[in-house]
Amino acid sequence: MKTLRSYVSGEWYVATEGYVPLVNPSTEEEIARVSAAGLDVAAALDHARTEGGPALRAMTFAERGAMLKNVMKALRQHRDELLDLSLENTGTTRPDGSFDVDGATGTLYFYSGLGQSLGDRKLLPEGEGMQLGKSEGFWGHHTLVPRRGVAVAINAFNFPAWGLFEKAACAWLAGMPMLAKPATATAVVAERAAEIVIQGGLVPEGAFQLICGGPGELLDLLGPLDVLAFTGSADTAAKLRDRDNLRTLNTRVNVEADSLNAAVLAPDVASQTGPAYDLFLKDVAREIRQKTGQKCTAVRRIFLPEEAIDKVQRDLVAQLEEVVTGNPEDDSVTMGPLATKQQLEDCERGVEEMLKQGVRVVYGPGQRRDGKGAPEGKGYFFPPTLLRADDPDAAQIVHTREIFGPVATLMPYDGRAEQAGKLVAQGGGTLVTSVYSNSPSWLHVLADVAGSWTGRIYVGSDGSSEVALGSGIAMPASLHGGPGRAGGGEELGGLVGVKRYMQRVALQGDRELVEGLAGVD
Ligand code: NAP
């Protein structure tokens, strides 16, 4: 059994007590143990501030971009090993694991290119300057400088590789050192990925530290120039945010939390078969199955015109019937188990709660089953489950309870974009809303009503059907994050995500001096 280590203050740290066992979710066999008991988090923060930060700030954007490319290449070289670990530690099939691992390298690749395009500069001037006084002797320009603190990343269990490196890519490109705490349950993948980078000497010492296990008093020690980037449940986010130091020192906190994402089928696509309808079915079925529904961007609520709901239900069930749930070591398996016992229990509880509030199961067991290729009675298997709520206003639980598994709920609406938009909004803020329509006027109304309730609108149409990549992918060029319940954070989106780790400074004075200070070419 492997003992996971942390990397802090230039050394690998192994705890002597407090271990938590990690298991293979398909077999429940112990595969590793984790503890960070006794780790000196204050020293780790100091190491990042005094070693990693200065080293990164001495580099230009182009140099940091080249660094990201080297990290990307090293992880790519170990792709198969990381996919094997992902299968064993998180229960994903290899294609589902690649969504995490290739997501990490793809994001690093994107940001390496962005770094190259920003060139040999260390500051990031914004927009055009402006004359503020009677002459150019009093001029104004905004610029962004790296924050002289530590970027602390707390990640969720479902993306141990992507979650780590999508944050690291932005922080490093901005010039901030990263101290990452992966979710304990899936830390095997994160630890190995970090080891590849650290042992390869691919980032300056102090720029990358890793805590596997409980973070102790880490968050209590954060100050005004640090950044806390959290991904996880809304409940944990609320607890972490509510710290005196974070509030009184105004530490920057970025939260990516949970989300009751919606897919909306418009009447023009529902009324006929065609490319957009096929795309809708393919996307929604994939969102239920992929990573066993353990994606923050997965579709949870499906809104359908009343007259189409029965037909769509039949068509979706036909897609879900093809899913083979089991141990991903078996090549015929297309969906693995949930990642942990807690996730399994929470999914079962979530379905029970829904059933008590007038929601019914129209496909799937809504509870654990044995999985193909797994020992009888073992493994956290939960086959795809489709629920239906015929009165979406009455069944409020559908808009408030995240079931983090392969479960989604069908609901009717009257076909008007305005009503669909209002139902989307009942989720209280989502990461993504996918809408399937070829009608610009219908889409405009929906975007008007629901636009400010969601971080991303994915439009599925005949035109996009051949090339659209699916609503569940957080792409580095597009914003990831959403308002309200989704956390209110902003990640990725090209420079948007980088700027979370930089401080905007308004410079004022003589134009020549100001433009020099701002880094204007
Ligand atoms: P979680 O239970 O909220 O945990 C998230 C992270 O917070 C883990 O690393 C956890 O560490 C850590 N944590 C918990 N309590 C802490 C404390 N007191 N101090 C410091 N760290 C603490 O979430 P999860 O179960 O891992 O992930 C599932 C949730 O994440 C779902 O709700 C999903 O929607 C959401 N999610 C959102 C996004 C997004 O981008 N918006 C992406 C992925 C997942 P331990 O593991 O050690 O407890």
Residues whose N, C-alpha, C, O or C-beta is under 5 A from the ligand:
A	BS01	NAP	I154 N155 A156 F157 K181 P182 A183 T184 A185 G213 P215 T231 G232 S233 A234 T236 E256 A257 D258 S259 C296 F404 A486
